[in-house]
C-alpha cells in the first residue's frame, strides 16, 4: 500500500499574505513599544518568499477553475474524499493536517481545487479518444493473464524460494508458507490482471507477460515503491494467457480507460489544460514581485521582458 499523504499547499502564509495584499492603509497587525508592524510592511517582506509565491499560484488556479468548472464538483464529493483520507489516517489525522499547515477548511478547499482541475483534465482527455490513439493503446495492450506471485522483503529469502519453485515444488503452497502479500497469500498467490491493471507493480506485470504458460520466472523481480522507497522482491509464475483478438474494438472499453488515465497522469498534458484555463481567464500579474509566478503555465508581459532582458545581458 502506498504511503498516505496530505497534499501540502504551503497555506500557512495564505491568510497573512491575502490580508496584507487587500489592505491599502497599512493597518497594524503587531504593536510594540516604539513601533508597529503593518500589513503593508509584512506583505512587502513575505511576498518574495517561495511559499508565498506558491500560495498565490494555487489561489489563482483555484479561483480560475472555480469560475470555469465550479458547478462540476459538489460539496458532497469533497466531504466524501476528506472523510476517506481522515479514516485512513485515523487518530493521527489532526496532527497530519497541522504538520502540513492545513485546517479542515483549507484542506477541503485544496481538495475542491484539485477536483476541479482533475475534472477539466478528464474532459479534455476525452478529445484524445481518436481511432489512432485507440489503435496505439491496442498495440501496447496485453489481455488478462492468470498468474501467481510470492512477495518478500528479503532478497535472499526470495532467491531461496525461487530455487524451490524452479525445482518443481508446489507454487501455491510456497506462497501460503512464505508470501508477505496479505491480499494473495491465502489464495496461493493467485492474481489476474491485464496490462492496464494498477493492482500489480509494473515490473511484476512485465516479468509475467514475458513467460510461457506454466513457467516460473528465471529470476527474482525487484520492485521499489516510489512513495515509500521500500523495496520488495517477487517470485512469479504465469499460469494462463488470454489470446488477443485482432480487432481493437473488442477492447474499446478498457482501452478508453487506459487512454484517459494516461492523459490524466501526463504532466505535460495537465499543464496545457491549466495554461489554457489561465489564458481564457485573462489572468494578469500586477505586482512585479510575482512576475514569474505563472511562468510554468503562461508567459506574462513582465516575464517576457525579464527573459528578454536576461538574454540581452548574457550577450
C-alpha positions as CSV (number, residue, x, y, z in Angstrom):
1,X,0.0,0.0,0.0
2,X,1.3,3.4,-0.9
3,X,2.1,5.8,1.9
4,X,-0.9,8.1,2.7
5,X,-0.2,11.7,2.0
6,X,-1.9,15.0,2.6
7,X,-1.0,17.4,-0.3
8,X,0.7,20.3,1.5
9,X,-0.3,23.6,-0.1
10,X,2.0,25.9,1.7
11,X,-1.1,27.6,3.1
12,X,0.5,28.8,6.3
13,X,1.1,32.2,4.8
14,X,-2.1,32.4,2.8
15,X,-4.2,34.3,5.3
16,X,-1.5,36.8,6.1
17,X,-0.5,37.4,2.5
18,X,-4.1,37.8,1.4
19,X,-4.8,40.1,4.3
20,X,-1.8,42.3,3.5
21,X,-2.5,42.3,-0.2
22,X,-6.0,43.5,0.3
23,X,-5.0,46.3,2.7
24,X,-4.0,49.6,1.3
25,X,-3.9,51.6,4.5
26,X,-1.1,49.8,6.3
27,X,-3.2,48.5,9.1
28,X,-1.3,47.5,12.2
29,X,-1.1,43.7,12.8
30,X,1.5,43.9,15.6
31,X,2.1,46.8,18.0
32,X,5.0,47.2,20.4
33,X,6.8,49.9,22.4
34,X,8.2,52.4,19.9
35,X,6.6,51.0,16.8
36,X,4.4,48.5,15.0
37,X,4.3,46.1,12.1
38,X,1.7,46.9,9.4
39,X,0.0,44.7,6.9
40,X,1.8,46.5,4.1
41,X,5.2,46.0,5.7
42,X,4.5,42.4,6.3
43,X,3.3,42.0,2.7
44,X,6.5,43.6,1.3
45,X,8.6,41.3,3.4
46,X,6.9,37.9,2.6
47,X,5.8,38.4,-1.0
48,X,9.1,37.2,-2.4
49,X,9.1,34.1,-0.2
50,X,8.8,30.9,-2.3
51,X,6.0,29.7,-0.1
52,X,4.0,32.9,-0.6
53,X,4.6,32.6,-4.4
54,X,3.3,29.0,-4.3
55,X,0.3,30.1,-2.3
56,X,-0.6,32.8,-4.8
57,X,-0.3,30.4,-7.7
58,X,-2.6,27.9,-6.0
59,X,-5.0,30.7,-5.2
60,X,-5.1,31.8,-8.8
61,X,-5.6,28.3,-10.2
62,X,-8.3,27.6,-7.6
63,X,-10.2,30.8,-8.4
64,X,-10.0,30.4,-12.2
65,X,-11.1,26.8,-12.1
66,X,-13.9,27.6,-9.7
67,X,-15.2,30.2,-12.1
68,X,-15.0,27.8,-15.1
69,X,-15.9,24.5,-13.6
70,X,-17.4,25.3,-10.1
71,X,-20.7,23.5,-10.8
72,X,-19.0,20.3,-11.7
73,X,-17.8,19.4,-8.2
74,X,-20.2,19.1,-5.3
75,X,-19.6,19.7,-1.6
76,X,-20.7,16.1,-1.0
77,X,-17.9,14.8,-3.2
78,X,-15.3,17.0,-1.4
79,X,-16.6,15.8,2.0
80,X,-16.5,12.1,0.9
81,X,-12.9,12.5,-0.2
82,X,-12.0,14.4,3.0
83,X,-13.6,11.7,5.2
84,X,-11.8,8.9,3.2
85,X,-8.4,10.5,4.0
86,X,-9.4,11.2,7.6
87,X,-10.4,7.5,8.0
88,X,-7.0,6.3,6.5
89,X,-5.1,8.5,9.0
90,X,-7.3,7.7,12.0
91,X,-6.3,9.4,15.2
92,X,-3.3,11.0,13.6
93,X,-5.3,13.0,11.1
94,X,-5.4,16.2,13.0
95,X,-1.7,16.1,13.6
96,X,-1.1,15.4,9.9
97,X,-3.2,18.4,8.9
98,X,-1.3,20.6,11.4
99,X,2.1,19.3,10.2
100,X,1.1,20.2,6.6
101,X,0.0,23.7,7.7
102,X,-3.7,22.9,7.0
103,X,-7.0,23.2,8.7
104,X,-10.2,21.3,7.9
105,X,-11.4,24.3,5.9
106,X,-8.2,24.9,3.9
107,X,-7.7,21.2,3.2
108,X,-11.3,20.9,1.8
109,X,-10.6,24.0,-0.4
110,X,-7.4,22.3,-1.6
111,X,-9.4,19.1,-2.3
112,X,-12.0,21.0,-4.2
113,X,-9.4,22.8,-6.3
114,X,-7.7,19.6,-7.2
115,X,-11.0,18.0,-8.1
116,X,-11.9,20.9,-10.4
117,X,-8.6,20.6,-12.2
118,X,-9.0,16.9,-12.5
119,X,-12.4,17.4,-14.0
120,X,-11.1,19.8,-16.6
121,X,-8.2,17.4,-17.5
122,X,-10.6,14.4,-17.8
123,X,-12.9,16.4,-20.1
124,X,-10.0,17.5,-22.3
125,X,-8.7,13.9,-22.3
126,X,-11.9,12.7,-23.9
127,X,-10.9,14.6,-27.1
128,X,-8.0,12.2,-27.3
129,X,-10.3,9.2,-27.9
130,X,-9.4,9.0,-31.6
131,X,-9.1,5.8,-33.7
132,X,-5.4,6.4,-33.9
133,X,-5.0,6.6,-30.1
134,X,-7.2,3.6,-29.7
135,X,-5.0,1.6,-32.1
136,X,-1.8,2.7,-30.4
137,X,-3.3,1.7,-27.0
138,X,-4.3,-1.6,-28.5
139,X,-0.8,-2.3,-29.8
140,X,0.5,-1.8,-26.2
141,X,-2.3,-3.8,-24.6
142,X,-1.9,-7.3,-23.2
143,X,-5.1,-9.1,-22.3
144,X,-5.8,-10.7,-18.9
145,X,-3.5,-13.4,-17.6
146,X,-3.8,-15.7,-14.7
147,X,-0.6,-15.9,-12.6
148,X,0.8,-16.4,-9.1
149,X,3.1,-14.2,-7.1
150,X,5.1,-14.5,-3.9
151,X,6.2,-11.3,-2.2
152,X,9.3,-10.9,0.1
153,X,11.0,-8.1,1.9
154,X,14.3,-10.1,2.0
155,X,16.1,-10.8,-1.3
156,X,18.0,-13.8,0.0
157,X,14.7,-15.5,1.1
158,X,13.2,-14.7,-2.3
159,X,16.0,-16.4,-4.1
160,X,15.8,-19.4,-1.8
161,X,12.1,-19.9,-2.6
162,X,12.6,-19.2,-6.3
163,X,15.0,-22.2,-6.4
164,X,12.4,-24.4,-4.8
165,X,9.7,-23.2,-7.3
166,X,12.0,-23.8,-10.2
167,X,12.7,-27.3,-8.8
168,X,9.0,-28.1,-9.1
169,X,7.7,-27.6,-5.6
170,X,4.1,-26.6,-5.3
171,X,3.9,-22.9,-6.0
172,X,0.6,-22.3,-4.2
173,X,2.0,-23.9,-1.0
174,X,5.2,-21.9,-1.3
175,X,3.1,-18.7,-1.5
176,X,1.0,-19.7,1.5
177,X,4.1,-20.5,3.6
178,X,6.2,-17.5,2.6
179,X,4.4,-14.6,0.9
180,X,4.2,-11.3,2.6
181,X,1.4,-10.1,0.3
182,X,-1.7,-10.4,2.5
183,X,-4.1,-9.9,-0.4
184,X,-2.9,-13.1,-2.3
185,X,-1.1,-15.2,0.3
186,X,-4.1,-17.4,1.3
187,X,-5.1,-17.9,-2.3
188,X,-1.7,-19.4,-3.1
189,X,-0.5,-16.1,-4.7
190,X,-3.2,-16.2,-7.4
191,X,-3.7,-12.9,-9.4
192,X,-5.5,-11.9,-12.6
193,X,-4.6,-8.7,-14.4
194,X,-4.1,-7.2,-17.8
195,X,-1.6,-4.5,-18.9
196,X,-3.9,-1.7,-17.7
197,X,-4.3,-3.0,-14.2
198,X,-2.8,-1.0,-11.3
199,X,-3.1,-3.7,-8.7
200,X,0.2,-5.3,-9.7
201,X,3.5,-3.5,-10.0
202,X,4.7,-2.7,-13.5
203,X,7.9,-4.7,-13.1
204,X,5.9,-7.7,-12.0
205,X,3.5,-7.4,-14.9
206,X,6.4,-7.1,-17.4
207,X,8.1,-10.2,-16.0
208,X,5.0,-12.3,-16.1
209,X,4.0,-11.2,-19.6
210,X,7.3,-12.5,-20.9
211,X,6.8,-16.0,-19.6
212,X,5.2,-19.0,-21.2
213,X,2.2,-20.8,-19.6
214,X,3.3,-22.9,-16.7
215,X,6.7,-21.2,-16.5
216,X,8.3,-19.8,-13.3
217,X,10.3,-16.6,-13.6
218,X,14.1,-17.1,-14.2
219,X,15.0,-14.5,-11.5
220,X,13.6,-12.6,-8.6
221,X,11.7,-9.4,-9.6
222,X,12.8,-6.3,-7.7
223,X,10.2,-3.5,-7.1
224,X,10.8,-0.2,-5.3
225,X,7.8,1.7,-4.2
226,X,8.0,5.3,-5.5
227,X,6.2,6.7,-2.5
228,X,7.8,4.7,0.4
229,X,11.1,3.8,-1.3
230,X,10.7,0.4,0.2
231,X,12.0,-2.5,-2.0
232,X,10.1,-5.8,-2.4
233,X,11.1,-9.0,-4.2
234,X,8.8,-11.2,-6.1
235,X,8.9,-14.8,-7.3
236,X,6.4,-15.1,-10.2
237,X,4.7,-17.8,-12.3
238,X,2.4,-17.5,-15.4
239,X,-0.4,-20.0,-15.5
240,X,-2.6,-18.9,-18.4
241,X,-2.6,-16.3,-21.1
242,X,-5.7,-15.0,-22.9
243,X,-5.5,-14.9,-26.7
244,X,-5.5,-11.4,-28.1
245,X,-8.3,-10.5,-30.5
246,X,-7.2,-9.0,-33.8
247,X,-10.0,-6.4,-33.6
248,X,-9.1,-3.5,-31.3
249,X,-12.8,-2.6,-30.9
250,X,-13.2,-5.8,-28.8
251,X,-11.3,-4.0,-26.1
252,X,-12.7,-0.5,-26.7
253,X,-14.0,0.0,-23.1
254,X,-10.7,-0.9,-21.4
255,X,-8.6,0.9,-24.0
256,X,-10.8,4.0,-23.4
257,X,-10.0,4.0,-19.7
258,X,-6.3,3.4,-20.5
259,X,-6.2,6.4,-22.8
260,X,-8.0,8.7,-20.3
261,X,-5.9,7.5,-17.4
262,X,-2.7,8.0,-19.4
263,X,-3.7,11.6,-20.2
264,X,-4.7,12.4,-16.7
265,X,-1.3,11.2,-15.4
266,X,0.5,13.1,-18.2
267,X,2.2,16.2,-16.5
268,X,2.6,18.0,-19.8
269,X,-1.0,17.4,-20.8
270,X,-2.3,18.6,-17.4
271,X,-0.1,21.6,-17.6
272,X,-1.5,22.5,-21.0
273,X,-5.1,22.4,-19.6
274,X,-4.2,24.7,-16.7
275,X,-2.4,27.0,-19.1
276,X,-5.4,27.3,-21.4
277,X,-7.7,28.0,-18.4
278,X,-5.5,30.8,-17.2
279,X,-5.3,32.3,-20.6
280,X,-9.0,32.1,-21.1
281,X,-9.4,33.9,-17.7
282,X,-7.1,36.7,-19.0
283,X,-5.0,36.5,-15.8
284,X,-2.7,39.4,-15.3
285,X,0.1,39.9,-12.8
286,X,0.0,43.4,-11.3
287,X,2.8,43.2,-8.8
288,X,6.3,42.7,-10.2
289,X,7.3,40.7,-7.2
290,X,5.1,37.9,-8.6
291,X,6.1,38.4,-12.3
292,X,7.2,34.8,-12.6
293,X,4.5,33.1,-10.5
294,X,2.6,31.9,-13.6
295,X,5.7,31.1,-15.7
296,X,5.1,27.4,-15.6
297,X,1.8,27.9,-17.4
298,X,1.7,31.2,-19.2
299,X,4.1,33.9,-20.4
300,X,3.2,37.3,-18.9
301,X,4.4,40.6,-20.3
302,X,6.7,41.0,-17.4
303,X,8.0,37.5,-17.7
304,X,8.7,38.1,-21.4
305,X,10.5,41.4,-20.6
306,X,12.5,39.7,-17.9
307,X,13.5,36.9,-20.2
308,X,14.5,39.3,-23.0
309,X,16.5,41.4,-20.5
310,X,18.4,38.3,-19.3
311,X,19.1,37.2,-22.8
312,X,20.4,40.7,-23.8
313,X,22.6,40.8,-20.7
314,X,24.2,37.5,-21.5
315,X,25.3,38.6,-24.9
